[in-house]
Amino acid sequence: MKIVDAVWEKRNLGVTTTEITIENNDAPEYVDEQLSLVNSEYYVVKVPSGMGDILRIVQKNGYEYIEDMIHVEHDLKEVSMNRVMKRMYDNTSYKEMTDADFEQLLAEIRNGMFDNDRISNDAFFAEGVSSKRYVSWVNDLKDRGAAFYAITYGDECVGFVVLEKTDEKTYYSVLGGGYEKFRKSGTGIVQKEPEITRKRGGKRLVTCVSSNNVGQLKALIMNGYKPYAIEHVLVKHKEEQTNER
């Protein structure tokens, strides 16, 4: 079991936060004991799929299901595309973000770009809290040197992606998304991350997607990603807190 005092979430969410990741060798009795010892205002527990006994214990401790996180990987091999998808792919490009591109990204986030994450779907948090959290997140990523790319179609930026190198062979697609104006244009089906990773010398690409975002999951699978793990995510708020909505 990994227990993390997510101090950054106090800034983002306004509450102290503990994130707990269950590991495959954790015994049910140990999990039950540790859950009774943590003290925070907001708790997040991640349980690997297939651990039904642990899942029941977490629920018994008052945690509520909010999403699954589906972990996927790409071996960077070329994938076959139909004619329409190939045309979209060939007409879509990418570039390293400029300062102006980054400001556009921040504006899109503040305008509600992300609306299906666990914060947006949690009735406890006020409207706008999720966007504030994403703004802080991308600023943190920029400060620690993550690679930001603007996705372009023609002369316009239609979305973005952020990559981080995790080891000599692997890149992690930390965050990405399409901009509001182009959400119905079909450009969201195009995934340039494998191409970017190959050009950066990577051999493997990983990312994860929420079960609340079926469209993105579909796009990932169509572009050659394969699932390799699923985590059930459950949350709990301190009982004496009041709802912020």
BALOBA-1460 file (C-alpha; in Angstrom, 3 decimals):
// residues 245
<rec num="1" residu="m" x="0.000" y="0.000" z="0.000"/>
<rec num="2" residu="k" x="1.181" y="3.479" z="-0.859"/>
<rec num="3" residu="i" x="-0.159" y="6.373" z="1.206"/>
<rec num="4" residu="v" x="0.590" y="9.878" z="-0.065"/>
<rec num="5" residu="d" x="-0.144" y="13.182" z="1.648"/>
<rec num="6" residu="a" x="-1.140" y="15.070" z="-1.516"/>
<rec num="7" residu="v" x="-0.187" y="18.509" z="-0.185"/>
<rec num="8" residu="w" x="-0.622" y="20.111" z="-3.625"/>
<rec num="9" residu="e" x="-4.334" y="19.340" z="-3.560"/>
<rec num="10" residu="k" x="-4.841" y="21.737" z="-0.650"/>
<rec num="11" residu="r" x="-3.917" y="24.508" z="-3.077"/>
<rec num="12" residu="n" x="-6.008" y="23.010" z="-5.870"/>
<rec num="13" residu="l" x="-9.102" y="21.803" z="-4.027"/>
<rec num="14" residu="g" x="-9.068" y="23.693" z="-0.746"/>
<rec num="15" residu="v" x="-9.003" y="20.489" z="1.338"/>
<rec num="16" residu="t" x="-6.289" y="18.275" z="2.782"/>
<rec num="17" residu="t" x="-6.040" y="15.148" z="0.651"/>
<rec num="18" residu="t" x="-4.723" y="11.636" z="1.156"/>
<rec num="19" residu="e" x="-4.203" y="9.360" z="-1.839"/>
<rec num="20" residu="i" x="-4.016" y="5.624" z="-1.151"/>
<rec num="21" residu="t" x="-2.947" y="3.082" z="-3.753"/>
<rec num="22" residu="i" x="-3.651" y="-0.562" z="-2.945"/>
<rec num="23" residu="e" x="-0.970" y="-3.021" z="-4.060"/>
<rec num="24" residu="n" x="-1.458" y="-6.629" z="-5.132"/>
<rec num="25" residu="n" x="0.170" y="-8.098" z="-2.025"/>
<rec num="26" residu="d" x="-1.875" y="-6.079" z="0.489"/>
<rec num="27" residu="a" x="-3.850" y="-8.252" z="2.898"/>
<rec num="28" residu="p" x="-7.498" y="-7.307" z="3.572"/>
<rec num="29" residu="e" x="-6.902" y="-6.962" z="7.330"/>
<rec num="30" residu="y" x="-3.959" y="-4.614" z="6.726"/>
<rec num="31" residu="v" x="-5.998" y="-2.430" z="4.365"/>
<rec num="32" residu="d" x="-8.857" y="-2.233" z="6.861"/>
<rec num="33" residu="e" x="-6.462" y="-1.192" z="9.631"/>
<rec num="34" residu="q" x="-4.679" y="1.462" z="7.565"/>
<rec num="35" residu="l" x="-7.913" y="3.026" z="6.338"/>
<rec num="36" residu="s" x="-8.953" y="3.580" z="9.944"/>
<rec num="37" residu="l" x="-5.713" y="5.441" z="10.706"/>
<rec num="38" residu="v" x="-5.563" y="8.037" z="7.923"/>
<rec num="39" residu="n" x="-6.812" y="11.513" z="8.789"/>
<rec num="40" residu="s" x="-7.689" y="13.971" z="6.061"/>
<rec num="41" residu="e" x="-10.575" y="15.991" z="4.620"/>
<rec num="42" residu="y" x="-10.649" y="14.183" z="1.267"/>
<rec num="43" residu="y" x="-9.538" y="10.627" z="0.573"/>
<rec num="44" residu="v" x="-8.876" y="8.875" z="-2.731"/>
<rec num="45" residu="v" x="-8.340" y="5.100" z="-2.865"/>
<rec num="46" residu="k" x="-7.202" y="3.223" z="-5.972"/>
<rec num="47" residu="v" x="-7.871" y="-0.527" z="-6.034"/>
<rec num="48" residu="p" x="-6.496" y="-2.801" z="-8.794"/>
<rec num="49" residu="s" x="-9.192" y="-4.749" z="-10.617"/>
<rec num="50" residu="g" x="-9.630" y="-8.341" z="-9.485"/>
<rec num="51" residu="m" x="-9.299" y="-7.512" z="-5.769"/>
<rec num="52" residu="g" x="-12.954" y="-7.880" z="-4.818"/>
<rec num="53" residu="d" x="-12.216" y="-8.585" z="-1.149"/>
<rec num="54" residu="i" x="-10.278" y="-5.323" z="-0.828"/>
<rec num="55" residu="l" x="-12.931" y="-3.429" z="-2.774"/>
<rec num="56" residu="r" x="-15.603" y="-4.539" z="-0.306"/>
<rec num="57" residu="i" x="-13.465" y="-3.420" z="2.642"/>
<rec num="58" residu="v" x="-12.916" y="0.007" z="1.101"/>
<rec num="59" residu="q" x="-16.666" y="0.385" z="0.541"/>
<rec num="60" residu="k" x="-17.354" y="-0.800" z="4.089"/>
<rec num="61" residu="n" x="-15.180" y="2.100" z="5.281"/>
<rec num="62" residu="g" x="-17.500" y="4.595" z="3.602"/>
<rec num="63" residu="y" x="-15.785" y="5.114" z="0.256"/>
<rec num="64" residu="e" x="-17.882" y="5.645" z="-2.866"/>
<rec num="65" residu="y" x="-17.003" y="4.608" z="-6.411"/>
<rec num="66" residu="i" x="-16.332" y="7.508" z="-8.798"/>
<rec num="67" residu="e" x="-14.467" y="6.088" z="-11.813"/>
<rec num="68" residu="d" x="-12.182" y="3.439" z="-13.227"/>
<rec num="69" residu="m" x="-8.769" y="4.432" z="-14.536"/>
<rec num="70" residu="i" x="-7.843" y="2.324" z="-17.552"/>
<rec num="71" residu="h" x="-4.091" y="2.089" z="-18.153"/>
<rec num="72" residu="v" x="-3.034" y="1.576" z="-21.778"/>
<rec num="73" residu="e" x="0.264" y="1.168" z="-23.628"/>
<rec num="74" residu="h" x="1.516" y="1.568" z="-27.193"/>
<rec num="75" residu="d" x="4.447" y="-0.290" z="-28.769"/>
<rec num="76" residu="l" x="4.878" y="2.560" z="-31.310"/>
<rec num="77" residu="k" x="4.303" y="0.294" z="-34.306"/>
<rec num="78" residu="e" x="2.361" y="1.755" z="-37.210"/>
<rec num="79" residu="v" x="-1.376" y="1.031" z="-37.143"/>
<rec num="80" residu="s" x="-3.692" y="0.529" z="-40.089"/>
<rec num="81" residu="m" x="-6.216" y="3.319" z="-40.688"/>
<rec num="82" residu="n" x="-9.257" y="3.622" z="-42.900"/>
<rec num="83" residu="r" x="-9.226" y="6.250" z="-45.632"/>
<rec num="84" residu="v" x="-11.032" y="8.929" z="-43.600"/>
<rec num="85" residu="m" x="-8.870" y="8.473" z="-40.512"/>
<rec num="86" residu="k" x="-5.683" y="8.453" z="-42.617"/>
<rec num="87" residu="r" x="-6.673" y="11.737" z="-44.244"/>
<rec num="88" residu="m" x="-7.368" y="13.308" z="-40.842"/>
<rec num="89" residu="y" x="-4.063" y="11.997" z="-39.503"/>
<rec num="90" residu="d" x="-2.024" y="13.271" z="-42.450"/>
<rec num="91" residu="n" x="-3.595" y="16.737" z="-42.228"/>
<rec num="92" residu="t" x="-2.953" y="16.988" z="-38.491"/>
<rec num="93" residu="s" x="0.451" y="18.038" z="-37.193"/>
<rec num="94" residu="y" x="2.112" y="19.214" z="-33.989"/>
<rec num="95" residu="k" x="4.654" y="21.721" z="-32.750"/>
<rec num="96" residu="e" x="6.363" y="22.563" z="-29.496"/>
<rec num="97" residu="m" x="4.222" y="25.046" z="-27.608"/>
<rec num="98" residu="t" x="5.053" y="28.731" z="-27.650"/>
<rec num="99" residu="d" x="4.119" y="31.052" z="-24.785"/>
<rec num="100" residu="a" x="1.073" y="32.139" z="-26.801"/>
<rec num="101" residu="d" x="0.040" y="28.494" z="-27.295"/>
<rec num="102" residu="f" x="0.337" y="27.904" z="-23.552"/>
<rec num="103" residu="e" x="-1.871" y="30.895" z="-22.800"/>
<rec num="104" residu="q" x="-4.441" y="29.502" z="-25.228"/>
<rec num="105" residu="l" x="-4.327" y="26.194" z="-23.355"/>
<rec num="106" residu="l" x="-4.923" y="27.938" z="-20.020"/>
<rec num="107" residu="a" x="-7.896" y="29.822" z="-21.495"/>
<rec num="108" residu="e" x="-9.411" y="26.571" z="-22.819"/>
<rec num="109" residu="i" x="-9.034" y="24.918" z="-19.411"/>
<rec num="110" residu="r" x="-10.618" y="27.874" z="-17.609"/>
<rec num="111" residu="n" x="-13.505" y="27.657" z="-20.070"/>
<rec num="112" residu="g" x="-14.309" y="24.149" z="-18.838"/>
<rec num="113" residu="m" x="-12.298" y="21.975" z="-21.201"/>
<rec num="114" residu="f" x="-12.206" y="19.088" z="-18.724"/>
<rec num="115" residu="d" x="-15.665" y="18.089" z="-17.550"/>
<rec num="116" residu="n" x="-15.576" y="14.329" z="-16.955"/>
<rec num="117" residu="d" x="-12.844" y="13.877" z="-14.342"/>
<rec num="118" residu="r" x="-13.472" y="12.739" z="-10.768"/>
<rec num="119" residu="i" x="-13.510" y="16.310" z="-9.433"/>
<rec num="120" residu="s" x="-16.107" y="17.485" z="-11.969"/>
<rec num="121" residu="n" x="-18.258" y="14.440" z="-11.191"/>
<rec num="122" residu="d" x="-18.068" y="14.852" z="-7.412"/>
<rec num="123" residu="a" x="-21.058" y="16.792" z="-6.055"/>
<rec num="124" residu="f" x="-18.965" y="17.978" z="-3.109"/>
<rec num="125" residu="f" x="-16.767" y="20.304" z="-5.162"/>
<rec num="126" residu="a" x="-18.011" y="23.648" z="-6.445"/>
<rec num="127" residu="e" x="-18.185" y="24.381" z="-10.146"/>
<rec num="128" residu="g" x="-14.827" y="25.630" z="-11.404"/>
<rec num="129" residu="v" x="-12.713" y="23.729" z="-8.881"/>
<rec num="130" residu="s" x="-11.752" y="21.117" z="-11.476"/>
<rec num="131" residu="s" x="-10.604" y="23.790" z="-13.937"/>
<rec num="132" residu="k" x="-8.546" y="25.479" z="-11.231"/>
<rec num="133" residu="r" x="-6.911" y="22.135" z="-10.475"/>
<rec num="134" residu="y" x="-5.993" y="21.554" z="-14.129"/>
<rec num="135" residu="v" x="-4.530" y="25.061" z="-14.453"/>
<rec num="136" residu="s" x="-2.300" y="24.393" z="-11.449"/>
<rec num="137" residu="w" x="-1.385" y="20.978" z="-12.838"/>
<rec num="138" residu="v" x="-0.230" y="22.222" z="-16.262"/>
<rec num="139" residu="n" x="1.757" y="25.026" z="-14.636"/>
<rec num="140" residu="d" x="3.469" y="22.462" z="-12.405"/>
<rec num="141" residu="l" x="4.200" y="20.260" z="-15.434"/>
<rec num="142" residu="k" x="5.703" y="23.202" z="-17.291"/>
<rec num="143" residu="d" x="7.887" y="24.130" z="-14.306"/>
<rec num="144" residu="r" x="9.345" y="20.623" z="-14.110"/>
<rec num="145" residu="g" x="10.202" y="20.498" z="-17.792"/>
<rec num="146" residu="a" x="7.472" y="18.338" z="-19.337"/>
<rec num="147" residu="a" x="7.215" y="18.469" z="-23.130"/>
<rec num="148" residu="f" x="4.188" y="20.490" z="-24.277"/>
<rec num="149" residu="y" x="2.944" y="20.170" z="-27.845"/>
<rec num="150" residu="a" x="0.198" y="22.053" z="-29.654"/>
<rec num="151" residu="i" x="-1.792" y="19.858" z="-32.043"/>
<rec num="152" residu="t" x="-2.554" y="21.711" z="-35.270"/>
<rec num="153" residu="y" x="-4.954" y="21.243" z="-38.172"/>
<rec num="154" residu="g" x="-4.266" y="23.638" z="-40.979"/>
<rec num="155" residu="d" x="-3.271" y="26.936" z="-39.411"/>
<rec num="156" residu="e" x="-5.153" y="26.452" z="-36.140"/>
<rec num="157" residu="c" x="-4.365" y="24.819" z="-32.816"/>
<rec num="158" residu="v" x="-7.016" y="22.183" z="-32.195"/>
<rec num="159" residu="g" x="-5.655" y="20.636" z="-28.994"/>
<rec num="160" residu="f" x="-2.593" y="19.765" z="-26.976"/>
<rec num="161" residu="v" x="-0.610" y="16.937" z="-25.422"/>
<rec num="162" residu="v" x="1.966" y="16.768" z="-22.616"/>
<rec num="163" residu="l" x="4.645" y="14.050" z="-22.437"/>
<rec num="164" residu="e" x="7.132" y="13.091" z="-19.739"/>
<rec num="165" residu="k" x="9.974" y="10.584" z="-19.957"/>
<rec num="166" residu="t" x="9.714" y="7.950" z="-17.222"/>
<rec num="167" residu="d" x="12.726" y="5.790" z="-18.091"/>
<rec num="168" residu="e" x="15.175" y="5.238" z="-20.957"/>
<rec num="169" residu="k" x="12.529" y="3.604" z="-23.153"/>
<rec num="170" residu="t" x="9.184" y="4.868" z="-21.899"/>
<rec num="171" residu="y" x="7.219" y="8.084" z="-22.240"/>
<rec num="172" residu="y" x="4.040" y="8.899" z="-20.332"/>
<rec num="173" residu="s" x="1.312" y="10.921" z="-22.008"/>
<rec num="174" residu="v" x="0.353" y="12.901" z="-18.920"/>
<rec num="175" residu="l" x="-2.454" y="15.024" z="-20.284"/>
<rec num="176" residu="g" x="-4.086" y="16.012" z="-23.533"/>
<rec num="177" residu="g" x="-7.318" y="17.129" z="-25.084"/>
<rec num="178" residu="g" x="-9.136" y="18.883" z="-27.889"/>
<rec num="179" residu="y" x="-10.225" y="22.517" z="-27.861"/>
<rec num="180" residu="e" x="-13.904" y="23.503" z="-27.715"/>
<rec num="181" residu="k" x="-14.190" y="24.945" z="-31.229"/>
<rec num="182" residu="f" x="-13.037" y="21.652" z="-32.766"/>
<rec num="183" residu="r" x="-14.773" y="19.097" z="-30.574"/>
<rec num="184" residu="k" x="-17.114" y="18.033" z="-33.379"/>
<rec num="185" residu="s" x="-14.543" y="18.274" z="-36.167"/>
<rec num="186" residu="g" x="-13.223" y="14.729" z="-35.868"/>
<rec num="187" residu="t" x="-9.688" y="15.856" z="-35.018"/>
<rec num="188" residu="g" x="-10.004" y="14.303" z="-31.549"/>
<rec num="189" residu="i" x="-9.709" y="10.833" z="-33.050"/>
<rec num="190" residu="v" x="-6.134" y="11.637" z="-34.178"/>
<rec num="191" residu="q" x="-3.418" y="10.625" z="-31.725"/>
<rec num="192" residu="k" x="0.011" y="12.082" z="-32.528"/>
<rec num="193" residu="e" x="1.683" y="10.963" z="-29.302"/>
<rec num="194" residu="p" x="3.164" y="7.721" z="-30.719"/>
<rec num="195" residu="e" x="4.768" y="9.658" z="-33.579"/>
<rec num="196" residu="i" x="6.153" y="12.257" z="-31.153"/>
<rec num="197" residu="t" x="7.496" y="9.544" z="-28.867"/>
<rec num="198" residu="r" x="9.276" y="7.784" z="-31.744"/>
<rec num="199" residu="k" x="10.919" y="11.048" z="-32.791"/>
<rec num="200" residu="r" x="12.066" y="11.606" z="-29.200"/>
<rec num="201" residu="g" x="13.730" y="8.184" z="-29.205"/>
<rec num="202" residu="g" x="11.198" y="6.357" z="-27.061"/>
<rec num="203" residu="k" x="10.263" y="2.701" z="-27.473"/>
<rec num="204" residu="r" x="7.049" y="2.581" z="-25.428"/>
<rec num="205" residu="l" x="4.228" y="4.978" z="-24.629"/>
<rec num="206" residu="v" x="1.790" y="4.703" z="-21.732"/>
<rec num="207" residu="t" x="-1.174" y="6.714" z="-20.543"/>
<rec num="208" residu="c" x="-4.457" y="6.274" z="-18.692"/>
<rec num="209" residu="v" x="-8.037" y="7.299" z="-19.320"/>
<rec num="210" residu="s" x="-11.112" y="7.581" z="-17.119"/>
<rec num="211" residu="s" x="-14.071" y="5.279" z="-17.683"/>
<rec num="212" residu="n" x="-16.103" y="8.510" z="-17.764"/>
<rec num="213" residu="n" x="-14.376" y="9.411" z="-21.054"/>
<rec num="214" residu="v" x="-15.525" y="6.698" z="-23.452"/>
<rec num="215" residu="g" x="-14.751" y="8.800" z="-26.535"/>
<rec num="216" residu="q" x="-11.080" y="9.094" z="-25.594"/>
<rec num="217" residu="l" x="-10.857" y="5.390" z="-24.773"/>
<rec num="218" residu="k" x="-12.271" y="4.580" z="-28.206"/>
<rec num="219" residu="a" x="-9.753" y="6.915" z="-29.878"/>
<rec num="220" residu="l" x="-6.845" y="5.332" z="-28.007"/>
<rec num="221" residu="i" x="-7.825" y="1.800" z="-29.024"/>
<rec num="222" residu="m" x="-8.361" y="2.856" z="-32.656"/>
<rec num="223" residu="n" x="-4.820" y="4.269" z="-32.640"/>
<rec num="224" residu="g" x="-3.173" y="1.078" z="-31.437"/>
<rec num="225" residu="y" x="-3.156" y="1.407" z="-27.651"/>
<rec num="226" residu="k" x="-3.836" y="-1.737" z="-25.627"/>
<rec num="227" residu="p" x="-5.182" y="-1.881" z="-22.034"/>
<rec num="228" residu="y" x="-2.903" y="-3.505" z="-19.478"/>
<rec num="229" residu="a" x="-4.427" y="-2.562" z="-16.104"/>
<rec num="230" residu="i" x="-7.566" y="-1.108" z="-14.523"/>
<rec num="231" residu="e" x="-7.865" y="0.662" z="-11.184"/>
<rec num="232" residu="h" x="-11.157" y="1.252" z="-9.384"/>
<rec num="233" residu="v" x="-11.149" y="4.736" z="-7.830"/>
<rec num="234" residu="l" x="-13.223" y="5.453" z="-4.735"/>
<rec num="235" residu="v" x="-13.453" y="8.677" z="-2.736"/>
<rec num="236" residu="k" x="-14.588" y="9.834" z="0.671"/>
<rec num="237" residu="h" x="-15.111" y="13.224" z="2.309"/>
<rec num="238" residu="k" x="-14.749" y="13.946" z="6.011"/>
<rec num="239" residu="e" x="-18.185" y="13.619" z="7.557"/>
<rec num="240" residu="e" x="-18.342" y="17.023" z="9.248"/>
<rec num="241" residu="q" x="-17.637" y="18.924" z="6.026"/>
<rec num="242" residu="t" x="-20.461" y="20.653" z="4.207"/>
<rec num="243" residu="n" x="-21.166" y="20.359" z="0.516"/>
<rec num="244" residu="e" x="-19.558" y="23.228" z="-1.459"/>
<rec num="245" residu="r" x="-22.039" y="23.250" z="-4.315"/>
